Amino acid sequence: MSEDHHDSSEHGPAARVKALEQLLADKGLINPATLDSLVDTYENKIGPRNGARVVAKAWTDPEFRERLLADATTACAELGIAGPEGGHLVAIENTARVHNMVVCTLCSCYPWPVLGIPPAWYKSFAYRSRAVSDPRGVLADFGLKLADDVEIRVWDSSAEQRYIVVPERPAGTEKMSEEQLAELVTRDSMVGVAKVATPGKAR
Amino acid sequence: MGGMDGFGAVTPEPNEPVFHAEWEGRVMAIVGSMFRAAGVNIDEFRHAIERIPPARYLASSYYERWLQALETILLEHGIVTREDLSSLPDPKGAEEPPAAKVAPSAAKPRTRAKFKSGDRVHVRNANPAGHTRAPRYVRDKSGIVRRDHGIYVLADSNAHHAGENRQHVYSVEFTARELWGRNDREKVLIDLWEDYLESERPHPRDTTLAKGRKRRVAPPAPVKRTGEGRKRGR
C-alpha cells in the first residue's frame, strides 16, 4: 500500500515542502527556528514516556488513579503533562473483564501530550477501518489473543476527547518502584493493542 | 474509514522513527505553528484532508495528505496565491474541490443537556455535503449514552466558519450486533454531538428496545443506504 511509502530523498515532497517553508518564511508567516523547536519537541521530548509515568503513578497511588479516571486532563497536568491535542484527555482502565482500545476512524486523533506523534500503523487504513469492526482480529495482528469472555470496548476519538488506556498492572511487580514500573509500560499498551508484560517474560 | 473492508492486516513497524523523513516533521511544524495566528481552525483543516479526491487520498501517505490540505488552506485563506503554489517543485495534481456552502447559523450555545448517561439514542441518518464527525458506520444506528463530555464547538459548522453551535458531546456506546450484525462481546464507544442524535425509537432489528414502548415514529425501512460500511449479517 502506498501509504507505507516514505520518501526520504531530496525530491518529491521533500523538495516541495522545503520550497513551501521558504515561501512562508519569506512572507514572515513562519519562523524556521520555531519549526526546528517543534520538531525537536516531538522527536525528543514528548512521547510515550509521559504516558508511562501517568500509568505507573496510577498503579501506585490510588488517589491519583481516582483523579485520573475522573479527569485525566487535570491529573496529567499535575505531572506537568499538557499541550496540543491534550485539552480533553480521558483515561480508561483495563481490567480482567474489560479490554479497552483506541482508534480514530475519521482521521488519526491521538493524545499527543501523553503518547507523542502516532505511529504509522495507528494512521494506517487497515487500523482505522478494522479496529471498530474486527477488534479481535486487529489485536491478533499485534499478537494479542484475549479470552472470548473478555469484553472489548473500542473508543473512536471522533470529537475532542483524546483517550489513554491504563493497562492492567502485571503480576509480580508488587515490589517495584513507580520509576521501575514506568519502564515496563509500552506505547502499544496505552493505545490498548497490547498488555504490559510481566518483567522477565517474553511478550 | 470505520468498517471498510480490504485494507488487510495491521503491520506495526519495529523501532519506528517519529518522522520517516525530515519533510514530514516540517509539515507538522508548519501546521502546528501558523494556523492559529492565521485564523485557521482544526475542523477546516480536517475537512480539507477529507476533500482530497478519494483515489488520491488512498494513494497518499499521511503527511502527503497533510501537505495537500495545508496547501488548500493556504490558498483558500489567501495566504498564498496560485502562482506561489505553481512555482513549487513536485506538483501533486489538481486543486481540491471547494468546500460545500454551509449556511451561517446564529444558534446560541445549548448549555442544557438533552440526554444523560443511560439514555437510548439513535444517530440521525444525515449525509451532509460538508464536514461532519458522525462516521457512516454509526448513522441510523442505536446506542446508549455513557458519558456527557460537556459543551463543545460543533465541527460541522465550525469547519465552514458558519458558527460555533456549542452543544453537548456524548460518548455513545454501540454493540457489535447493532453495528455489524454480530453478537460478540465487543462494543464501540464514539463521541457524538447532540445534533447528531435523537431519542431512540423502536427498531425492527432489536425487539427488546421496542418492548413495552409506544411507537412514536415509523420504523426505518429495512433496506439501508449503500455506502462504504461493512454490511455483515444482514
Interface residues (C-beta under 8 A of the other chain):
Chain A: M1 S2 E3 D4 H5 H6 D7 S8 H11 G12 P13 A14 A15 R16 V17 K18 A19 L20 E21 L23 L24 K27 L29 I30 N31 T34 L35 D36 L38 V39 Y42 E43 G47 P84 H88 V103 T105 L106 C107 S108 G116 I117 P119 A120 W121 K123 S124 F125 A126 Y127 R128 S129 R130 A131 V132 S133 P135 R136 V138 D141 F142 D148 D149 V150 E151 I152 R153 V154 W155 D156 S157 S158 A159 E160 Q161 D188
Chain B: M1 G2 G3 M4 D5 F7 G8 A9 V10 T11 P12 E13 E16 V18 F19 H20 A21 E22 W23 E24 G25 R26 V27 M28 A29 I30 G32 S33 M34 A37 A38 R46 I49 L58 A59 S60 S61 Y62 Y63 E64 L67 L70 E71 L74 I79 V80 D84 S87 L88 P89 D90 P91 K92 R133 A134 P135 Y137 H149 Y152 A155 V169 S171 E173 L179 W180 D184 R185 E186 K187 V188 L189 I190 D191 L192 W193 R230
